[in-house]
Amino acid sequence: MTTAIRKTANPTSGRHDYVEAIVNASDYPTSEWEHDPDITAVANVDRLYWKWDGTAVVEMPQVEKDSVNEYHAETTNPIQQIVNDSIFTMTSDTYVSVPNMALVTRSGPCVITVTMTISATSNLDIISLRLVYDGVAIEGSTKTILIDDGNSEAWISVTLHGVVESDGVSTLALQTKINLASDGTSQAIGSFSIRDKSLIAFQTG
């Protein structure tokens, strides 16, 4: 399983995006992303302050932290956060919604971040997750997750991002589906557990 960090920080926020549990590494070209970076130096550092120094992931110096903090103080106005646990039985090879997501209750452009840890029973091999707002998939939010057959009960950290134009009344949904197995065959119904699910929506305008 691959992880990746974006080599160049976002020019606005100053952050280096970090992605876990990548199946299709080709979606993260090495010209822009460092694959499986060394993160030992930042094991106890908030990801907000991670940066790529050319050889490893390191902690930002204070001046860069201050810049990131200033950006978030000005632009990240939390709308809603929900944390809950659920066990979801996978039943379909088309997308279905996971219960207990939320309304984004303010209008305007919003950056959506959903974090969770997931685990699946051994008869599940590959699953996909995505965010949907008002019945429409949020562009760029879909992730395909490989469940390691040798470690199927392990918990995997997953983060989904998206940008929406909130109308203040529509529901944000987390959807998932069963993919074809890695050998191309169909998969049986299996149990899919979500732990520490968190939704944060930030109003940006």
MDTraj code that builds the backbone (N, CA, C; nanometers):
import mdtraj as md
import numpy as np

residues = "MET THR THR ALA ILE ARG LYS THR ALA ASN PRO THR SER GLY ARG HIS ASP TYR VAL GLU ALA ILE VAL ASN ALA SER ASP TYR PRO THR SER GLU TRP GLU HIS ASP PRO ASP ILE THR ALA VAL ALA ASN VAL ASP ARG LEU TYR TRP LYS TRP ASP GLY THR ALA VAL VAL GLU MET PRO GLN VAL GLU LYS ASP SER VAL ASN GLU TYR HIS ALA GLU THR THR ASN PRO ILE GLN GLN ILE VAL ASN ASP SER ILE PHE THR MET THR SER ASP THR TYR VAL SER VAL PRO ASN MET ALA LEU VAL THR ARG SER GLY PRO CYS VAL ILE THR VAL THR MET THR ILE SER ALA THR SER ASN LEU ASP ILE ILE SER LEU ARG LEU VAL TYR ASP GLY VAL ALA ILE GLU GLY SER THR LYS THR ILE LEU ILE ASP ASP GLY ASN SER GLU ALA TRP ILE SER VAL THR LEU HIS GLY VAL VAL GLU SER ASP GLY VAL SER THR LEU ALA LEU GLN THR LYS ILE ASN LEU ALA SER ASP GLY THR SER GLN ALA ILE GLY SER PHE SER ILE ARG ASP LYS SER LEU ILE ALA PHE GLN THR GLY".split()
xyz = np.array([
    [0.0844, -0.1179, 0.0000],
    [0.0000, 0.0000, 0.0000],
    [0.0888, 0.1242, 0.0000],
    [0.0515, 0.2257, -0.0734],
    [0.1346, 0.3431, -0.0927],
    [0.0812, 0.4624, -0.0143],
    [0.1728, 0.5453, 0.0348],
    [0.1382, 0.6772, 0.0863],
    [0.2143, 0.7792, 0.0026],
    [0.1706, 0.9035, 0.0067],
    [0.2379, 1.0055, -0.0731],
    [0.2203, 1.1417, -0.0089],
    [0.3227, 1.2261, -0.0228],
    [0.3137, 1.3649, 0.0208],
    [0.3469, 1.4544, -0.0982],
    [0.2694, 1.5609, -0.1128],
    [0.2947, 1.6537, -0.2221],
    [0.4230, 1.7317, -0.1938],
    [0.5131, 1.7315, -0.2919],
    [0.6453, 1.7900, -0.2704],
    [0.6407, 1.9415, -0.2536],
    [0.5494, 2.0069, -0.3225],
    [0.5399, 2.1529, -0.3159],
    [0.4151, 2.1918, -0.2384],
    [0.4310, 2.2812, -0.1444],
    [0.3179, 2.3225, -0.0619],
    [0.2163, 2.4000, -0.1437],
    [0.0909, 2.3907, -0.1012],
    [-0.0133, 2.4736, -0.1592],
    [0.0258, 2.6199, -0.1409],
    [0.0306, 2.6985, -0.2489],
    [0.0780, 2.8368, -0.2368],
    [-0.0114, 2.9238, -0.1489],
    [-0.1364, 2.8822, -0.1320],
    [-0.2274, 2.9599, -0.0479],
    [-0.2133, 2.9226, 0.0989],
    [-0.2278, 2.7942, 0.1288],
    [-0.2293, 2.7504, 0.2679],
    [-0.0906, 2.7206, 0.3225],
    [0.0057, 2.6906, 0.2341],
    [0.1388, 2.6533, 0.2799],
    [0.1506, 2.5089, 0.3228],
    [0.0438, 2.4308, 0.3096],
    [0.0459, 2.2905, 0.3519],
    [0.0925, 2.1987, 0.2403],
    [0.1489, 2.0861, 0.2811],
    [0.1844, 1.9788, 0.1888],
    [0.0818, 1.8673, 0.2080],
    [-0.0023, 1.8408, 0.1082],
    [-0.1028, 1.7357, 0.1209],
    [-0.0368, 1.6016, 0.1439],
    [-0.0976, 1.5207, 0.2297],
    [-0.0483, 1.3855, 0.2579],
    [-0.1636, 1.2883, 0.2391],
    [-0.1397, 1.1810, 0.1641],
    [-0.2451, 1.0862, 0.1299],
    [-0.2024, 0.9465, 0.1725],
    [-0.2949, 0.8731, 0.2362],
    [-0.2680, 0.7362, 0.2798],
    [-0.3498, 0.6371, 0.1989],
    [-0.3109, 0.5119, 0.2093],
    [-0.3889, 0.4007, 0.1549],
    [-0.4191, 0.4169, 0.0061],
    [-0.3153, 0.4465, -0.0720],
    [-0.3313, 0.4651, -0.2159],
    [-0.3222, 0.3308, -0.2861],
    [-0.4186, 0.3038, -0.3730],
    [-0.4137, 0.1832, -0.4548],
    [-0.3526, 0.2167, -0.5902],
    [-0.4031, 0.3192, -0.6547],
    [-0.3558, 0.3568, -0.7880],
    [-0.2489, 0.4652, -0.7759],
    [-0.1251, 0.4217, -0.7560],
    [-0.0162, 0.5171, -0.7356],
    [0.0047, 0.6072, -0.8563],
    [-0.0368, 0.5619, -0.9737],
    [-0.0192, 0.6435, -1.0937],
    [-0.1018, 0.7718, -1.0883],
    [-0.2037, 0.7745, -0.9996],
    [-0.2829, 0.8963, -0.9826],
    [-0.2031, 1.0050, -0.9099],
    [-0.0898, 0.9678, -0.8521],
    [-0.0064, 1.0600, -0.7768],
    [0.1336, 1.0580, -0.8386],
    [0.1546, 1.1317, -0.9499],
    [0.2804, 1.1225, -1.0244],
    [0.3998, 1.1655, -0.9389],
    [0.5114, 1.0957, -0.9558],
    [0.6288, 1.1216, -0.8735],
    [0.6905, 1.2579, -0.9017],
    [0.6522, 1.3224, -1.0112],
    [0.7003, 1.4570, -1.0364],
    [0.6446, 1.5561, -0.9338],
    [0.5257, 1.5235, -0.8789],
    [0.4600, 1.6124, -0.7829],
    [0.4538, 1.5530, -0.6428],
    [0.4576, 1.4199, -0.6344],
    [0.4374, 1.3512, -0.5071],
    [0.5565, 1.2617, -0.4750],
    [0.5952, 1.2570, -0.3475],
    [0.6948, 1.1611, -0.3004],
    [0.6205, 1.0407, -0.2453],
    [0.6488, 0.9223, -0.3020],
    [0.5800, 0.8012, -0.2608],
    [0.6497, 0.7366, -0.1413],
    [0.5692, 0.6901, -0.0466],
    [0.6186, 0.6236, 0.0750],
    [0.7327, 0.7010, 0.1401],
    [0.7081, 0.8273, 0.1742],
    [0.8146, 0.9091, 0.2330],
    [0.8486, 0.8640, 0.3754],
    [0.9661, 0.9007, 0.4199],
    [1.0094, 0.8756, 0.5568],
    [0.9394, 0.9762, 0.6482],
    [0.8538, 0.9265, 0.7375],
    [0.7792, 1.0165, 0.8263],
    [0.8167, 0.9946, 0.9734],
    [0.9260, 0.9252, 0.9983],
    [0.9636, 0.8957, 1.1370],
    [0.9876, 1.0225, 1.2181],
    [1.0355, 1.1281, 1.1541],
    [1.0679, 1.2513, 1.2276],
    [0.9442, 1.3290, 1.2694],
    [0.8271, 1.2946, 1.2133],
    [0.7055, 1.3714, 1.2439],
    [0.5970, 1.2832, 1.3045],
    [0.6390, 1.1740, 1.3648],
    [0.5418, 1.0787, 1.4194],
    [0.4479, 1.1443, 1.5205],
    [0.4959, 1.2443, 1.5930],
    [0.4143, 1.3088, 1.6964],
    [0.3813, 1.4544, 1.6627],
    [0.3882, 1.4867, 1.5320],
    [0.3624, 1.6235, 1.4870],
    [0.2302, 1.6280, 1.4109],
    [0.1472, 1.7277, 1.4388],
    [0.0229, 1.7470, 1.3652],
    [0.0531, 1.7573, 1.2156],
    [-0.0234, 1.6880, 1.1321],
    [0.0021, 1.6892, 0.9878],
    [-0.0068, 1.8290, 0.9270],
    [-0.0738, 1.9162, 0.9946],
    [-0.0822, 2.0545, 0.9477],
    [0.0575, 2.1136, 0.9293],
    [0.1528, 2.0619, 1.0074],
    [0.2871, 2.1200, 1.0091],
    [0.3918, 2.0282, 0.9453],
    [0.3495, 1.9334, 0.8636],
    [0.4436, 1.8486, 0.7910],
    [0.4886, 1.9203, 0.6641],
    [0.6140, 1.8972, 0.6247],
    [0.6619, 1.9490, 0.4966],
    [0.7649, 1.8511, 0.4394],
    [0.7830, 1.8595, 0.3102],
    [0.8807, 1.7754, 0.2407],
    [1.0079, 1.8572, 0.2226],
    [1.1222, 1.8044, 0.2706],
    [1.2466, 1.8813, 0.2624],
    [1.3399, 1.8300, 0.1530],
    [1.2898, 1.7391, 0.0694],
    [1.3710, 1.6843, -0.0391],
    [1.4180, 1.5438, -0.0136],
    [1.4210, 1.5033, 0.1139],
    [1.4628, 1.3670, 0.1475],
    [1.3676, 1.2984, 0.2448],
    [1.2956, 1.3760, 0.3222],
    [1.2059, 1.3184, 0.4232],
    [1.0999, 1.4204, 0.4593],
    [0.9994, 1.3742, 0.5344],
    [0.8979, 1.4639, 0.5873],
    [0.9486, 1.5170, 0.7207],
    [0.9494, 1.6490, 0.7351],
    [1.0018, 1.7117, 0.8565],
    [0.8988, 1.8102, 0.9112],
    [0.9233, 1.8554, 1.0317],
    [0.8362, 1.9549, 1.0943],
    [0.8720, 2.0942, 1.0435],
    [0.7690, 2.1715, 1.0109],
    [0.7922, 2.3085, 0.9645],
    [0.8615, 2.3909, 1.0723],
    [0.9450, 2.4859, 1.0322],
    [0.9943, 2.5838, 1.1293],
    [0.8790, 2.6739, 1.1740],
    [0.8985, 2.7433, 1.2852],
    [0.7899, 2.8188, 1.3454],
    [0.7344, 2.9252, 1.2520],
    [0.8204, 2.9879, 1.1708],
    [0.7722, 3.0933, 1.0819],
    [0.6726, 3.0368, 0.9808],
    [0.6949, 2.9143, 0.9336],
    [0.6010, 2.8527, 0.8399],
    [0.4749, 2.8073, 0.9128],
    [0.4890, 2.7588, 1.0358],
    [0.3710, 2.7244, 1.1154],
    [0.2822, 2.8468, 1.1357],
    [0.3461, 2.9604, 1.1645],
    [0.2693, 3.0834, 1.1859],
    [0.1908, 3.1202, 1.0604],
    [0.2530, 3.0998, 0.9432],
    [0.1851, 3.1306, 0.8181],
    [0.0652, 3.0393, 0.7978],
    [0.0831, 2.9097, 0.8246],
    [-0.0272, 2.8146, 0.8128],
    [-0.1375, 2.8499, 0.9121],
    [-0.1001, 2.8810, 1.0352],
    [-0.1997, 2.9162, 1.1371],
    [-0.2777, 3.0413, 1.0981],
    [-0.2071, 3.1386, 1.0424],
    [-0.2742, 3.2623, 1.0009],
    [-0.3755, 3.2349, 0.8910],
    [-0.3370, 3.1504, 0.7941],
    [-0.4298, 3.1147, 0.6864],
    [-0.5539, 3.0482, 0.7439],
    [-0.5341, 2.9547, 0.8357],
    [-0.6496, 2.8828, 0.8894],
    [-0.7347, 2.9715, 0.9785],
    [-0.6725, 3.0635, 1.0488],
    [-0.7507, 3.1539, 1.1323],
    [-0.8402, 3.2428, 1.0468],
    [-0.7927, 3.2784, 0.9286],
    [-0.8692, 3.3681, 0.8419],
    [-0.9743, 3.2956, 0.7593],
    [-0.9487, 3.1698, 0.7210],
    [-1.0344, 3.1055, 0.6218],
    [-1.1095, 2.9838, 0.6710],
    [-1.0676, 2.9242, 0.7821],
    [-1.1333, 2.8001, 0.8236],
    [-1.2330, 2.8296, 0.9345],
    [-1.3546, 2.8489, 0.8936],
    [-1.4642, 2.8765, 0.9855],
    [-1.5445, 2.7476, 1.0004],
    [-1.5208, 2.6707, 1.1074],
    [-1.5854, 2.5391, 1.1170],
    [-1.7372, 2.5503, 1.1155],
    [-1.7981, 2.4709, 1.0296],
    [-1.9439, 2.4699, 1.0198],
    [-2.0020, 2.3587, 1.1069],
    [-1.9451, 2.2422, 1.0970],
    [-2.0039, 2.1303, 1.1696],
    [-1.9028, 2.0175, 1.1793],
    [-1.9014, 1.9493, 1.2908],
    [-1.8142, 1.8331, 1.3051],
    [-1.8939, 1.7221, 1.3711],
    [-1.8828, 1.6015, 1.3155],
    [-1.9529, 1.4865, 1.3704],
    [-1.8527, 1.3734, 1.3866],
    [-1.8528, 1.3110, 1.5014],
    [-1.7678, 1.1938, 1.5236],
    [-1.8585, 1.0803, 1.5671],
    [-1.8518, 0.9692, 1.5006],
    [-1.9320, 0.8541, 1.5395],
    [-1.8697, 0.7262, 1.4872],
    [-1.9154, 0.6164, 1.5402],
    [-1.8703, 0.4846, 1.4971],
    [-1.9876, 0.4137, 1.4315],
    [-1.9591, 0.3289, 1.3354],
    [-2.0656, 0.2514, 1.2741],
    [-2.0078, 0.1250, 1.2129],
    [-2.0914, 0.0239, 1.2023],
    [-2.0587, -0.0978, 1.1297],
    [-2.1548, -0.1062, 1.0130],
    [-2.1009, -0.1117, 0.8960],
    [-2.1802, -0.1022, 0.7744],
    [-2.1608, -0.2297, 0.6940],
    [-2.2701, -0.2973, 0.6592],
    [-2.2614, -0.4190, 0.5793],
    [-2.2623, -0.3836, 0.4319],
    [-2.1546, -0.4210, 0.3632],
    [-2.1434, -0.3934, 0.2203],
    [-2.2381, -0.4862, 0.1450],
    [-2.3197, -0.4283, 0.0590],
    [-2.4206, -0.5092, -0.0084],
    [-2.4217, -0.4923, -0.1592],
    [-2.3431, -0.4010, -0.2139],
    [-2.3645, -0.3652, -0.3534],
    [-2.2341, -0.3317, -0.4235],
    [-2.2319, -0.3569, -0.5549],
    [-2.1188, -0.3122, -0.6354],
    [-2.1496, -0.1779, -0.7020],
    [-2.2562, -0.1129, -0.6573],
    [-2.2828, 0.0269, -0.6925],
    [-2.2838, 0.1069, -0.5626],
    [-2.2624, 0.2369, -0.5709],
    [-2.2462, 0.3182, -0.4509],
    [-2.3742, 0.3234, -0.3681],
    [-2.3580, 0.3065, -0.2371],
    [-2.4667, 0.3240, -0.1411],
    [-2.4141, 0.4110, -0.0276],
    [-2.5054, 0.4793, 0.0412],
    [-2.4650, 0.5747, 0.1446],
    [-2.4453, 0.5073, 0.2797],
    [-2.3414, 0.5500, 0.3499],
    [-2.3162, 0.5085, 0.4875],
    [-2.3989, 0.5988, 0.5788],
    [-2.4674, 0.5439, 0.6784],
    [-2.5535, 0.6263, 0.7640],
    [-2.4755, 0.7295, 0.8457],
    [-2.5508, 0.8262, 0.8976],
    [-2.5026, 0.9191, 0.9991],
    [-2.4011, 1.0201, 0.9475],
    [-2.4261, 1.0742, 0.8294],
    [-2.3492, 1.1911, 0.7887],
    [-2.4306, 1.3160, 0.8255],
    [-2.4076, 1.4285, 0.7599],
    [-2.4601, 1.5515, 0.8170],
    [-2.5007, 1.6526, 0.7129],
    [-2.5750, 1.7511, 0.7613],
    [-2.6028, 1.8692, 0.6815],
    [-2.4857, 1.9664, 0.6917],
    [-2.4541, 2.0331, 0.5824],
    [-2.3641, 2.1486, 0.5867],
    [-2.4551, 2.2691, 0.5955],
    [-2.4584, 2.3321, 0.7129],
    [-2.5715, 2.4192, 0.7459],
    [-2.5517, 2.5656, 0.7111],
    [-2.4384, 2.6014, 0.6528],
    [-2.4210, 2.7395, 0.6088],
    [-2.4061, 2.7423, 0.4572],
    [-2.4483, 2.8513, 0.3980],
    [-2.4430, 2.8638, 0.2526],
    [-2.3097, 2.9224, 0.2083],
    [-2.2710, 2.8853, 0.0862],
    [-2.1493, 2.9395, 0.0284],
    [-2.0476, 2.8320, -0.0013],
    [-1.9318, 2.8699, -0.0568],
    [-1.8283, 2.7720, -0.0898],
    [-1.7683, 2.7132, 0.0365],
    [-1.7520, 2.5812, 0.0383],
    [-1.7001, 2.5118, 0.1558],
    [-1.5970, 2.4078, 0.1143],
    [-1.4933, 2.3951, 0.1958],
    [-1.3983, 2.2855, 0.1822],
    [-1.4406, 2.1779, 0.2813],
    [-1.4635, 2.0575, 0.2307],
    [-1.5094, 1.9462, 0.3130],
    [-1.3935, 1.8502, 0.3360],
    [-1.3715, 1.8123, 0.4614],
    [-1.2728, 1.7098, 0.4948],
    [-1.3409, 1.6056, 0.5813],
    [-1.3356, 1.4805, 0.5388],
    [-1.3887, 1.3707, 0.6175],
    [-1.2742, 1.2758, 0.6466],
    [-1.2488, 1.2519, 0.7736],
    [-1.1465, 1.1565, 0.8135],
    [-1.2119, 1.0405, 0.8857],
    [-1.1504, 0.9253, 0.8764],
    [-1.2031, 0.8066, 0.9434],
    [-1.0960, 0.6999, 0.9466],
    [-1.1166, 0.6001, 1.0278],
    [-1.0381, 0.4781, 1.0174],
    [-1.1350, 0.3661, 0.9843],
    [-1.0931, 0.2765, 0.8958],
    [-1.1827, 0.1721, 0.8476],
    [-1.1174, 0.0348, 0.8618],
    [-1.2024, -0.0657, 0.8680],
    [-1.1567, -0.2031, 0.8659],
    [-1.2638, -0.2858, 0.7967],
    [-1.2246, -0.3942, 0.7328],
    [-1.3205, -0.4783, 0.6618],
    [-1.2876, -0.6253, 0.6865],
    [-1.3894, -0.7088, 0.6777],
    [-1.3677, -0.8516, 0.6954],
    [-1.2892, -0.9100, 0.5794],
    [-1.2348, -1.0273, 0.6001],
    [-1.1374, -1.0842, 0.5078],
    [-1.1939, -1.1151, 0.3695],
    [-1.3274, -1.1254, 0.3562],
    [-1.3818, -1.1543, 0.2239],
    [-1.3976, -1.0290, 0.1391],
    [-1.3595, -0.9137, 0.1924],
    [-1.3530, -0.7917, 0.1123],
    [-1.2075, -0.7636, 0.0781],
    [-1.1844, -0.7237, -0.0462],
    [-1.0494, -0.7025, -0.0967],
    [-1.0277, -0.5567, -0.1352],
    [-1.1148, -0.5024, -0.2189],
    [-1.1037, -0.3637, -0.2635],
    [-1.2402, -0.2962, -0.2511],
    [-1.2412, -0.1783, -0.1916],
    [-1.3639, -0.1005, -0.1804],
    [-1.3337, 0.0427, -0.2252],
    [-1.4383, 0.1162, -0.2609],
    [-1.4239, 0.2565, -0.2960],
    [-1.5087, 0.3418, -0.2030],
    [-1.4595, 0.4615, -0.1727],
    [-1.5298, 0.5586, -0.0911],
    [-1.5346, 0.6909, -0.1666],
    [-1.6425, 0.7651, -0.1486],
    [-1.6512, 0.8976, -0.2098],
    [-1.7455, 0.9843, -0.1286],
    [-1.7375, 1.1151, -0.1496],
    [-1.8297, 1.2103, -0.0900],
    [-1.9297, 1.2566, -0.1950],
    [-2.0531, 1.2728, -0.1504],
    [-2.1613, 1.3154, -0.2393],
    [-2.2355, 1.4297, -0.1714],
    [-2.2619, 1.5363, -0.2462],
    [-2.3373, 1.6490, -0.1912],
    [-2.4589, 1.6735, -0.2787],
    [-2.5755, 1.6747, -0.2142],
    [-2.7012, 1.6960, -0.2852],
    [-2.7164, 1.5961, -0.4002],
    [-2.6742, 1.4727, -0.3757],
    [-2.6907, 1.3655, -0.4732],
    [-2.5869, 1.3609, -0.5833],
    [-2.4890, 1.4513, -0.5798],
    [-2.3870, 1.4570, -0.6851],
    [-2.2503, 1.4297, -0.6239],
    [-2.1737, 1.3395, -0.6855],
    [-2.0407, 1.3079, -0.6357],
    [-1.9522, 1.4319, -0.6407],
    [-1.8777, 1.4566, -0.5325],
    [-1.7872, 1.5711, -0.5256],
    [-1.6601, 1.5365, -0.6017],
    [-1.6260, 1.6200, -0.6962],
    [-1.5117, 1.5940, -0.7824],
    [-1.3836, 1.5789, -0.7001],
    [-1.3087, 1.4732, -0.7308],
    [-1.1798, 1.4521, -0.6664],
    [-1.1863, 1.3863, -0.5303],
    [-1.3070, 1.3497, -0.4824],
    [-1.3183, 1.2949, -0.3468],
    [-1.3134, 1.1429, -0.3414],
    [-1.3137, 1.0760, -0.4561],
    [-1.3207, 0.9301, -0.4571],
    [-1.1848, 0.8686, -0.4275],
    [-1.1839, 0.7671, -0.3398],
    [-1.0630, 0.6898, -0.3124],
    [-1.0949, 0.5413, -0.3193],
    [-1.0029, 0.4672, -0.3778],
    [-1.0123, 0.3219, -0.3824],
    [-0.9151, 0.2656, -0.2803],
    [-0.9656, 0.1779, -0.1934],
    [-0.8880, 0.1284, -0.0800],
    [-0.8641, -0.0212, -0.0956],
    [-0.7403, -0.0615, -0.0850],
    [-0.7034, -0.2027, -0.0875],
    [-0.6982, -0.2547, 0.0549],
    [-0.7775, -0.3576, 0.0818],
    [-0.7737, -0.4236, 0.2122],
    [-0.6719, -0.5361, 0.2025],
    [-0.5662, -0.5288, 0.2784],
    [-0.4583, -0.6272, 0.2722],
    [-0.5104, -0.7626, 0.3187],
    [-0.5051, -0.8622, 0.2294],
    [-0.5570, -0.9948, 0.2639],
    [-0.4871, -1.0538, 0.3852],
    [-0.3599, -1.0217, 0.4023],
    [-0.2868, -1.0779, 0.5147],
    [-0.3095, -1.0040, 0.6449],
    [-0.3798, -0.8930, 0.6384],
    [-0.3986, -0.8105, 0.7576],
    [-0.5348, -0.7429, 0.7506],
    [-0.6366, -0.8224, 0.7195],
    [-0.7669, -0.7668, 0.6849],
    [-0.8368, -0.6983, 0.8011],
    [-0.7999, -0.7320, 0.9244],
    [-0.8676, -0.6715, 1.0383],
    [-0.7981, -0.5435, 1.0855],
    [-0.6892, -0.5042, 1.0201],
    [-0.6184, -0.3826, 1.0599],
    [-0.7021, -0.2592, 1.0262],
    [-0.6811, -0.1536, 1.1018],
    [-0.7510, -0.0276, 1.0763],
    [-0.6666, 0.0592, 0.9847],
    [-0.7302, 0.1174, 0.8845],
    [-0.6629, 0.2004, 0.7845],
    [-0.7168, 0.3418, 0.7963],
    [-0.6270, 0.4404, 0.8027],
    [-0.6686, 0.5807, 0.8069],
    [-0.7006, 0.6286, 0.6662],
    [-0.8152, 0.6951, 0.6527],
    [-0.8594, 0.7453, 0.5226],
    [-0.9042, 0.8899, 0.5390],
    [-0.8640, 0.9751, 0.4448],
    [-0.9102, 1.1137, 0.4424],
    [-0.9649, 1.1454, 0.3042],
    [-1.0854, 1.2011, 0.3001],
    [-1.1477, 1.2436, 0.1752],
    [-1.1650, 1.3944, 0.1780],
    [-1.1366, 1.4589, 0.0639],
    [-1.1500, 1.6042, 0.0534],
    [-1.2430, 1.6394, -0.0617],
    [-1.3060, 1.7534, -0.0515],
    [-1.3868, 1.8040, -0.1626],
    [-1.4236, 1.9490, -0.1406],
    [-1.4650, 2.0152, -0.2458],
    [-1.5111, 2.1532, -0.2382],
    [-1.6533, 2.1581, -0.2927],
    [-1.7436, 2.2206, -0.2195],
    [-1.8828, 2.2300, -0.2620],
    [-1.9321, 2.3733, -0.2485],
    [-2.0336, 2.4043, -0.3239],
    [-2.1071, 2.5300, -0.3077],
    [-2.2310, 2.4958, -0.2261],
    [-2.2237, 2.5182, -0.0959],
    [-2.3301, 2.4758, -0.0059],
    [-2.4527, 2.5649, -0.0194],
    [-2.5712, 2.5011, -0.0200],
    [-2.6959, 2.5778, -0.0204],
    [-2.7562, 2.5867, 0.1199],
    [-2.6886, 2.5261, 0.2180],
    [-2.7331, 2.5358, 0.3562],
    [-2.8374, 2.4352, 0.3973],
    [-2.8903, 2.3566, 0.3033],
    [-2.9976, 2.2630, 0.3375],
    [-2.9713, 2.1204, 0.2879],
    [-2.8808, 2.1040, 0.1932],
    [-2.8579, 1.9715, 0.1351],
    [-2.7657, 1.8875, 0.2228],
    [-2.7765, 1.7568, 0.2061],
    [-2.7024, 1.6629, 0.2889],
    [-2.5735, 1.6193, 0.2214],
    [-2.4664, 1.6122, 0.3005],
    [-2.3415, 1.5518, 0.2565],
    [-2.3473, 1.4034, 0.2885],
    [-2.3130, 1.3199, 0.1926],
    [-2.3166, 1.1757, 0.2135],
    [-2.1787, 1.1152, 0.1917],
    [-2.1492, 1.0120, 0.2690],
    [-2.0330, 0.9267, 0.2460],
    [-2.0855, 0.8002, 0.1807],
    [-2.0351, 0.7681, 0.0631],
    [-2.0817, 0.6498, -0.0083],
    [-1.9681, 0.5511, -0.0293],
    [-2.0038, 0.4248, -0.0388],
    [-1.9051, 0.3204, -0.0585],
    [-1.9625, 0.2113, -0.1469],
    [-1.8739, 0.1361, -0.2102],
    [-1.9173, 0.0233, -0.2913],
    [-1.8108, -0.0850, -0.2890],
    [-1.8529, -0.2050, -0.3264],
    [-1.7611, -0.3178, -0.3406],
    [-1.7066, -0.3177, -0.4823],
    [-1.5744, -0.3191, -0.4960],
    [-1.5119, -0.3291, -0.6276],
    [-1.4910, -0.4752, -0.6644],
    [-1.4565, -0.4991, -0.7888],
    [-1.4063, -0.6303, -0.8235],
    [-1.2831, -0.6599, -0.7405],
    [-1.2640, -0.7853, -0.7034],
    [-1.1461, -0.8240, -0.6279],
    [-1.0214, -0.8027, -0.7127],
    [-0.9048, -0.8086, -0.6496],
    [-0.7796, -0.7833, -0.7206],
    [-0.7531, -0.8859, -0.8301],
    [-0.8181, -1.0026, -0.8211],
    [-0.8023, -1.1026, -0.9280],
    [-0.9115, -1.0900, -1.0345],
    [-0.9943, -0.9838, -1.0251],
    [-1.0968, -0.9591, -1.1251],
    [-1.2291, -1.0273, -1.0999],
    [-1.2404, -1.1013, -0.9915],
    [-1.3645, -1.1727, -0.9612],
    [-1.4532, -1.0877, -0.8708],
    [-1.5807, -1.1272, -0.8625],
    [-1.6736, -1.0571, -0.7750],
    [-1.6453, -1.0917, -0.6298],
    [-1.6833, -0.9999, -0.5404],
    [-1.6644, -1.0226, -0.3982],
    [-1.7983, -1.0475, -0.3308],
    [-1.7939, -1.1257, -0.2228],
    [-1.9140, -1.1520, -0.1454],
    [-1.9458, -1.0327, -0.0565],
    [-2.0671, -1.0320, -0.0020],
    [-2.1046, -0.9299, 0.0941],
    [-2.0151, -0.9417, 0.2164],
    [-1.9728, -0.8308, 0.2713],
    [-1.8859, -0.8353, 0.3884],
    [-1.9133, -0.7200, 0.4817],
    [-1.8605, -0.7288, 0.6020],
    [-1.8773, -0.6260, 0.7034],
    [-1.7670, -0.5209, 0.6895],
    [-1.8060, -0.3945, 0.7020],
    [-1.7158, -0.2816, 0.6836],
    [-1.7350, -0.1891, 0.8030],
    [-1.6313, -0.1708, 0.8827],
    [-1.6429, -0.0931, 1.0051],
    [-1.5767, 0.0424, 0.9903],
    [-1.6398, 0.1446, 1.0473],
    [-1.5860, 0.2802, 1.0478],
    [-1.5694, 0.3248, 1.1928],
    [-1.4534, 0.3807, 1.2222],
    [-1.4253, 0.4281, 1.3574],
    [-1.3749, 0.5717, 1.3494],
    [-1.4080, 0.6511, 1.4504],
    [-1.3548, 0.7875, 1.4606],
    [-1.3836, 0.8702, 1.3360],
    [-1.5043, 0.8591, 1.2843],
    [-1.5407, 0.9353, 1.1641],
    [-1.5635, 1.0813, 1.2012],
    [-1.5014, 1.1708, 1.1274],
    [-1.5096, 1.3131, 1.1576],
    [-1.5366, 1.3908, 1.0300],
    [-1.6364, 1.4770, 1.0355],
    [-1.6667, 1.5675, 0.9236],
    [-1.6391, 1.7099, 0.9684],
    [-1.5571, 1.7800, 0.8919],
    [-1.5359, 1.9223, 0.9162],
    [-1.5585, 1.9967, 0.7855],
    [-1.6419, 2.0970, 0.7888],
    [-1.6676, 2.1800, 0.6711],
    [-1.6233, 2.3217, 0.7034],
    [-1.5395, 2.3775, 0.6183],
    [-1.4881, 2.5117, 0.6386],
    [-1.5421, 2.6048, 0.5321],
    [-1.6013, 2.7136, 0.5763],
    [-1.6514, 2.8135, 0.4815],
    [-1.5346, 2.8999, 0.4338],
    [-1.5224, 2.9139, 0.3013],
    [-1.4071, 2.9851, 0.2458],
    [-1.4433, 3.1162, 0.1789],
    [-1.5689, 3.1485, 0.1779],
    [-1.6063, 3.2733, 0.1133],
    [-1.7336, 3.3303, 0.1725],
])
top = md.Topology()
chain = top.add_chain()
for i, resn in enumerate(residues, 1):
    res = top.add_residue(resn, chain, resSeq=i)
    for name in ("N", "CA", "C"):
        top.add_atom(name, md.element.get_by_symbol(name[0]), res)
traj = md.Trajectory(xyz[None], top)
